[in-house]
Amino acid sequence: MSKAQLKVIEGVFAINKPPDISSAQVIRNLQQQFNPSSLFAPWLAAERAFRDAESRTQQRRRKDKRLQIKIGHGGTLDPMATGVLIMGVGKGTKELRGFLECTKSYEATVLFGGATDTYDTLGKVLRRTEYGHVTREKVEKELEKFRGKIMQRPPVYSALRVQGKRLYEYAREGKEVPTEIKERPVEVKELQIVEWLDGGSHRYKLPEEEAGVEAKELAEKVLHLDEVVAGAREDVNGAKRKRELEDCEDGVVSNKRPALEQEEPDPRTLMSGGLQSPDQKPSEPPEPVSPTPADSHIHTPPQKSSPPPDKGPPAIKLRMTVTSGFYVRSLSHDLGEAVGSLACMSELVRTRQGNFELGKNVLEYEVLDKGEDVWAPQVEELLRQWEQKAAELDKGR
């Protein structure tokens, strides 16, 4: 083994988390790759020597008896989310708290028309509601309420602790949180629309599975969805009334029938010399009259067209930069309420956290499957870059 390989490698790097796995599972997968590797063999050897030098009392107190690479993350990502997940290795785990406080950038897709227990499309549907009145202009107007320093209530399914128990544990057990989930101050430094997606033009859908009766009743107490749905219906009815008034004369509903819907005279009253009195009955039924160019002035009232088929709810892609403690799922849920509907998060990508940014200095997850010969040089370079920047910061202090 060369001297370079004998060097203990540790520090901080970032990986592009794939969808459908938890942040904790990413740690386990990295340990599975790092534990038997040559790159981290010196770290394991140093850790083994350190443990052997501990007193027996310290050894008994050690929670983790297994000898494996020490890894942690600097801010969890939801299972459905992808993007920057900061990882600390060895002593680098002590630096992770600083990344919890830094700003983060996201790209998120919000789907209107329904609310779920998790505030995203991985959960179960609590309510479905109107969305025909939701437009890009309406959303843009309401987004102003979410910019700057605001108060935000975390979702029920989150890792926050209440009386020593995480919120998602209460939710999974179907128990009501013993105290009200309080709003917390957060800051939205940037929030803008990237793309508006009309119903039928996108692949995002609400879950098919409905939440149970008890879960819905609990959600009504916590989220007050009855009030939100009532507001949505009032919004829709108001829009319909506005359209009716626009079709009226001077704001008063007219009883006059439109000209195109007025009844045409009965063809039997037509005679070559003029109009026959409607009360005058012909002596014998007239022969059927074939249409001729002369009859072209007779107008047949148009049939009322059926409303266009519902193509489904609209969705919107947002880009934002936020401070620590911000929940994109809560923003999605709250935005649905703000526009008089319901909404949930359908997709989330963390594009940047601190100095780590996708496409610049983030390890692609797929390289782990290509073997140590591929991932080890990349991980080593990322850890070297972090070590160099950390040393420069120390000099500047």
VMD Tcl script that draws the C-alpha trace (Angstrom):
set ca {
  {0.00 0.00 0.00}
  {1.41 3.42 -0.99}
  {1.82 6.39 1.35}
  {-1.07 8.13 -0.42}
  {-3.30 5.16 0.35}
  {-2.22 5.20 4.02}
  {-3.61 8.72 4.46}
  {-6.83 8.90 6.45}
  {-9.52 10.25 4.10}
  {-12.44 12.10 5.74}
  {-14.41 15.30 5.41}
  {-17.53 16.53 3.60}
  {-18.88 15.93 0.10}
  {-22.29 15.94 -1.60}
  {-24.13 13.26 -3.55}
  {-27.09 13.48 -5.93}
  {-29.77 11.49 -4.09}
  {-32.04 9.46 -6.37}
  {-35.83 9.29 -5.87}
  {-37.72 6.72 -3.82}
  {-35.08 6.12 -1.13}
  {-34.63 7.81 2.23}
  {-31.62 9.86 3.26}
  {-30.87 7.22 5.90}
  {-30.79 4.55 3.21}
  {-28.24 6.60 1.26}
  {-25.97 6.45 4.33}
  {-26.34 2.68 4.56}
  {-25.61 2.28 0.86}
  {-22.48 4.42 1.13}
  {-21.26 2.42 4.12}
  {-21.77 -0.76 2.14}
  {-19.43 0.63 -0.53}
  {-16.94 2.40 1.77}
  {-16.45 -0.27 4.48}
  {-14.55 -2.82 2.32}
  {-12.78 -0.21 0.16}
  {-9.07 0.52 0.00}
  {-9.77 4.26 0.08}
  {-11.18 4.15 3.61}
  {-9.10 1.27 4.97}
  {-6.71 3.74 6.75}
  {-9.67 5.40 8.46}
  {-10.95 2.05 9.73}
  {-7.49 1.12 10.96}
  {-7.18 4.40 12.86}
  {-10.64 3.98 14.35}
  {-9.84 0.44 15.45}
  {-6.67 1.63 17.20}
  {-8.62 4.42 18.91}
  {-11.25 2.01 20.23}
  {-8.64 -0.44 21.46}
  {-7.10 2.36 23.52}
  {-10.40 3.19 25.22}
  {-11.13 2.05 28.74}
  {-13.48 -0.88 29.21}
  {-16.08 1.47 30.65}
  {-15.97 3.63 27.50}
  {-16.15 0.55 25.32}
  {-19.27 -0.65 27.15}
  {-20.90 2.76 26.74}
  {-20.28 2.84 23.00}
  {-23.63 2.58 21.25}
  {-22.31 1.39 17.91}
  {-20.31 -1.77 18.54}
  {-19.74 -2.41 14.85}
  {-16.66 -1.01 13.21}
  {-17.71 0.78 10.04}
  {-17.22 4.11 8.33}
  {-18.85 6.94 10.27}
  {-21.21 8.82 7.92}
  {-23.95 11.40 8.48}
  {-25.96 13.81 6.34}
  {-26.36 17.57 6.56}
  {-30.10 17.94 6.10}
  {-32.56 15.21 5.17}
  {-34.36 14.98 1.83}
  {-37.83 13.45 1.49}
  {-37.87 9.99 -0.13}
  {-39.51 11.36 -3.30}
  {-36.96 14.20 -3.55}
  {-33.72 14.17 -5.49}
  {-30.64 16.35 -5.56}
  {-27.95 17.64 -3.23}
  {-27.52 15.59 -0.07}
  {-24.46 16.63 1.93}
  {-22.52 13.77 3.52}
  {-19.97 13.91 6.34}
  {-17.34 11.17 6.68}
  {-15.34 10.65 9.88}
  {-14.53 14.03 11.46}
  {-16.56 15.64 8.69}
  {-19.73 14.65 10.57}
  {-18.88 17.36 13.11}
  {-19.16 19.98 10.35}
  {-22.66 19.01 9.25}
  {-24.51 21.28 11.67}
  {-23.22 24.30 9.79}
  {-24.93 23.07 6.63}
  {-28.27 22.86 8.43}
  {-28.17 26.63 8.83}
  {-27.19 27.54 5.25}
  {-29.53 28.49 2.41}
  {-30.88 25.89 0.01}
  {-32.31 26.09 -3.50}
  {-35.10 23.88 -4.82}
  {-37.18 23.24 -7.90}
  {-40.61 21.89 -6.99}
  {-43.78 20.85 -8.79}
  {-47.09 21.60 -7.07}
  {-50.28 19.78 -8.13}
  {-53.67 21.38 -7.41}
  {-57.02 19.74 -6.69}
  {-56.35 17.69 -3.57}
  {-54.63 17.39 -0.19}
  {-52.82 14.37 1.24}
  {-51.76 13.41 4.75}
  {-48.06 13.82 3.87}
  {-48.53 17.00 1.78}
  {-47.06 15.15 -1.23}
  {-48.23 12.57 -3.77}
  {-46.70 9.70 -1.79}
  {-49.42 10.06 0.85}
  {-53.11 9.21 1.01}
  {-55.80 11.59 -0.20}
  {-57.63 13.50 2.52}
  {-59.76 15.70 0.26}
  {-60.32 16.49 -3.41}
  {-61.73 19.86 -4.41}
  {-62.35 22.40 -7.18}
  {-59.48 23.59 -9.34}
  {-61.13 25.04 -12.45}
  {-60.68 28.58 -11.07}
  {-56.94 28.15 -10.45}
  {-54.95 30.10 -13.05}
  {-51.34 31.13 -13.41}
  {-52.29 34.76 -12.75}
  {-54.06 33.83 -9.52}
  {-51.11 31.75 -8.33}
  {-48.62 34.50 -9.21}
  {-50.64 36.98 -7.17}
  {-50.78 34.69 -4.12}
  {-47.07 33.81 -4.29}
  {-46.26 37.29 -3.07}
  {-47.53 36.23 0.37}
  {-44.81 33.58 0.56}
  {-41.80 35.78 -0.24}
  {-39.52 37.29 2.36}
  {-39.74 36.56 6.08}
  {-42.86 34.52 6.79}
  {-44.29 32.15 9.38}
  {-44.70 28.52 8.31}
  {-46.31 25.54 10.03}
  {-44.37 22.27 9.49}
  {-46.28 19.31 8.04}
  {-47.70 16.63 10.33}
  {-45.40 14.10 8.66}
  {-42.06 15.61 9.66}
  {-39.13 14.78 11.92}
  {-39.79 17.59 14.40}
  {-40.17 16.47 18.00}
  {-43.15 17.29 20.19}
  {-42.88 16.16 23.79}
  {-40.01 13.85 22.89}
  {-41.77 12.18 19.98}
  {-41.41 12.92 16.27}
  {-44.48 14.28 14.49}
  {-44.52 11.52 11.89}
  {-44.75 8.96 14.71}
  {-47.98 10.55 15.93}
  {-49.30 10.58 12.36}
  {-48.42 6.95 11.66}
  {-50.07 5.84 14.89}
  {-53.19 7.87 14.10}
  {-52.81 9.88 17.30}
  {-53.53 13.55 17.69}
  {-50.51 15.72 18.44}
  {-50.80 16.69 22.14}
  {-50.07 20.36 21.43}
  {-50.74 22.58 18.45}
  {-48.03 22.51 15.79}
  {-46.70 26.03 16.02}
  {-45.65 28.18 13.09}
  {-41.94 28.95 12.81}
  {-40.13 31.90 11.21}
  {-38.47 31.13 7.87}
  {-37.25 33.26 5.00}
  {-37.88 32.85 1.28}
  {-35.16 34.77 -0.51}
  {-36.34 33.84 -4.02}
  {-39.58 32.35 -5.30}
  {-40.62 32.35 -8.94}
  {-42.67 30.39 -11.44}
  {-40.64 28.29 -13.86}
  {-43.51 26.74 -15.81}
  {-47.31 26.56 -15.74}
  {-48.81 23.18 -16.68}
  {-52.45 23.05 -17.79}
  {-54.53 20.02 -16.89}
  {-53.87 17.17 -19.30}
  {-50.46 18.52 -20.33}
  {-48.45 16.82 -17.57}
  {-47.90 13.41 -15.95}
  {-48.60 14.39 -12.34}
  {-51.60 12.79 -10.60}
  {-53.10 12.64 -7.17}
  {-52.75 9.29 -5.38}
  {-55.58 6.82 -5.89}
  {-55.58 5.64 -2.28}
  {-57.86 7.51 0.09}
  {-57.01 8.03 3.75}
  {-59.12 6.20 6.31}
  {-62.04 7.80 8.12}
  {-60.06 8.30 11.34}
  {-57.15 9.88 9.46}
  {-59.54 12.25 7.68}
  {-61.24 13.24 10.92}
  {-57.87 13.91 12.50}
  {-56.81 15.97 9.49}
  {-59.97 18.05 9.72}
  {-59.02 19.03 13.27}
  {-55.42 19.85 12.38}
  {-55.76 21.27 8.87}
  {-59.35 22.64 8.88}
  {-59.93 21.29 5.37}
  {-63.69 21.85 5.60}
  {-63.09 25.59 5.70}
  {-60.67 25.42 2.77}
  {-63.05 23.40 0.60}
  {-65.92 25.75 1.45}
  {-63.73 28.66 0.39}
  {-62.92 26.92 -2.88}
  {-66.61 26.43 -3.68}
  {-67.35 30.05 -2.84}
  {-64.53 31.09 -5.16}
  {-65.92 28.97 -7.99}
  {-69.49 30.17 -7.47}
  {-68.24 33.75 -7.43}
  {-66.49 33.21 -10.74}
  {-69.67 31.77 -12.26}
  {-71.70 34.72 -10.98}
  {-69.17 37.13 -12.48}
  {-69.52 35.46 -15.88}
  {-73.32 35.69 -15.61}
  {-73.15 39.41 -14.87}
  {-70.84 39.97 -17.79}
  {-73.54 38.48 -20.02}
  {-76.21 40.77 -18.54}
  {-77.35 44.25 -19.58}
  {-76.23 46.97 -17.14}
  {-75.50 44.34 -14.50}
  {-79.14 43.13 -14.41}
  {-80.05 39.69 -15.67}
  {-82.09 40.14 -18.83}
  {-85.17 38.04 -19.54}
  {-84.77 38.63 -23.24}
  {-83.87 35.57 -25.19}
  {-80.86 35.88 -27.47}
  {-81.77 36.38 -31.11}
  {-80.26 33.04 -32.12}
  {-82.55 31.21 -29.69}
  {-85.84 32.88 -30.75}
  {-88.37 30.49 -32.24}
  {-88.73 30.61 -36.00}
  {-92.25 30.73 -37.49}
  {-93.84 27.36 -38.21}
  {-93.09 26.49 -41.85}
  {-96.78 25.69 -42.30}
  {-97.57 29.41 -41.98}
  {-95.49 30.19 -45.04}
  {-97.35 30.69 -48.33}
  {-96.22 31.81 -51.73}
  {-98.22 35.00 -51.34}
  {-97.20 35.81 -47.78}
  {-97.87 34.63 -44.22}
  {-100.93 32.60 -43.38}
  {-102.70 33.33 -40.13}
  {-101.56 30.90 -37.40}
  {-105.20 30.30 -36.49}
  {-106.13 29.25 -40.00}
  {-105.94 25.52 -40.54}
  {-105.09 24.21 -43.97}
  {-107.74 22.11 -45.68}
  {-105.24 19.31 -46.16}
  {-101.73 18.61 -44.94}
  {-99.18 20.34 -47.07}
  {-96.72 18.37 -49.10}
  {-93.21 18.19 -47.62}
  {-91.14 21.05 -48.89}
  {-87.65 20.20 -50.07}
  {-84.97 22.69 -49.08}
  {-84.16 25.10 -51.84}
  {-81.76 28.03 -52.03}
  {-84.79 30.23 -51.37}
  {-85.14 28.60 -47.92}
  {-81.60 29.50 -46.89}
  {-82.86 32.44 -44.84}
  {-84.61 30.05 -42.41}
  {-82.30 29.62 -39.37}
  {-82.17 26.44 -37.33}
  {-81.30 27.16 -33.70}
  {-77.88 25.71 -32.78}
  {-77.79 22.81 -30.36}
  {-76.32 23.61 -26.97}
  {-72.79 22.20 -26.81}
  {-71.78 20.07 -23.86}
  {-69.00 21.41 -21.63}
  {-65.49 20.30 -22.59}
  {-64.25 17.19 -20.78}
  {-62.27 17.72 -17.60}
  {-58.59 17.24 -18.40}
  {-57.53 17.14 -14.78}
  {-55.96 19.62 -12.38}
  {-53.21 22.04 -13.34}
  {-49.70 21.98 -11.88}
  {-46.92 24.52 -11.53}
  {-43.13 24.34 -11.33}
  {-41.49 26.69 -8.86}
  {-37.89 27.69 -8.18}
  {-36.95 28.96 -4.72}
  {-34.07 29.76 -2.38}
  {-34.91 29.42 1.30}
  {-33.36 29.41 4.75}
  {-33.02 26.62 7.28}
  {-36.18 24.94 8.56}
  {-38.24 25.60 5.41}
  {-40.61 22.83 4.21}
  {-41.44 22.81 0.51}
  {-44.31 20.42 1.25}
  {-45.84 23.02 3.56}
  {-45.47 25.69 0.88}
  {-47.30 23.43 -1.59}
  {-50.12 22.77 0.87}
  {-50.43 26.43 1.90}
  {-50.37 27.65 -1.71}
  {-53.34 25.42 -2.50}
  {-55.29 27.03 0.33}
  {-54.23 30.53 -0.74}
  {-55.77 30.10 -4.22}
  {-59.01 28.64 -2.83}
  {-58.22 25.03 -3.66}
  {-56.03 22.25 -2.25}
  {-52.56 21.20 -3.42}
  {-49.65 18.88 -2.70}
  {-46.04 18.48 -3.79}
  {-45.49 16.16 -6.76}
  {-41.76 16.52 -7.38}
  {-38.78 18.09 -5.62}
  {-35.14 18.65 -6.56}
  {-32.63 20.29 -4.23}
  {-30.35 22.02 -6.69}
  {-28.01 23.68 -4.21}
  {-27.07 23.63 -0.54}
  {-24.34 25.93 0.69}
  {-21.44 25.70 -1.77}
  {-22.55 22.37 -3.24}
  {-24.51 22.59 -6.50}
  {-25.80 20.02 -8.97}
  {-23.67 19.74 -12.09}
  {-20.65 21.35 -10.42}
  {-19.29 19.56 -7.36}
  {-21.80 16.82 -6.54}
  {-21.15 13.08 -6.89}
  {-23.63 11.30 -9.14}
  {-25.22 8.38 -7.33}
  {-24.94 6.03 -10.29}
  {-21.12 5.88 -10.06}
  {-21.40 3.77 -6.91}
  {-22.56 0.84 -9.06}
  {-19.47 1.11 -11.26}
  {-17.03 -0.04 -8.62}
  {-14.35 1.50 -6.43}
  {-12.06 2.14 -9.37}
  {-14.64 4.64 -10.64}
  {-16.13 6.22 -7.51}
  {-13.03 6.30 -5.26}
  {-11.05 8.91 -7.29}
  {-14.13 11.15 -7.48}
  {-14.91 10.90 -3.77}
  {-11.28 11.50 -2.87}
  {-11.12 14.61 -5.06}
  {-14.33 16.04 -3.57}
  {-13.03 15.48 -0.03}
  {-9.70 17.07 -0.98}
  {-11.51 20.14 -2.34}
  {-13.49 20.47 0.87}
  {-10.34 20.12 3.00}
  {-8.63 22.85 0.98}
  {-11.55 25.26 1.34}
  {-11.83 24.52 5.06}
  {-8.13 25.33 5.48}
  {-8.58 28.61 3.60}
  {-11.47 29.57 5.88}
  {-9.40 28.81 8.96}
  {-6.64 31.12 7.73}
  {-9.14 33.93 7.16}
  {-10.44 33.77 10.75}
}
mol new
graphics top color blue
foreach p $ca { graphics top sphere $p radius 0.5 }
foreach p [lrange $ca 0 end-1] q [lrange $ca 1 end] { graphics top cylinder $p $q radius 0.2 }
display resetview
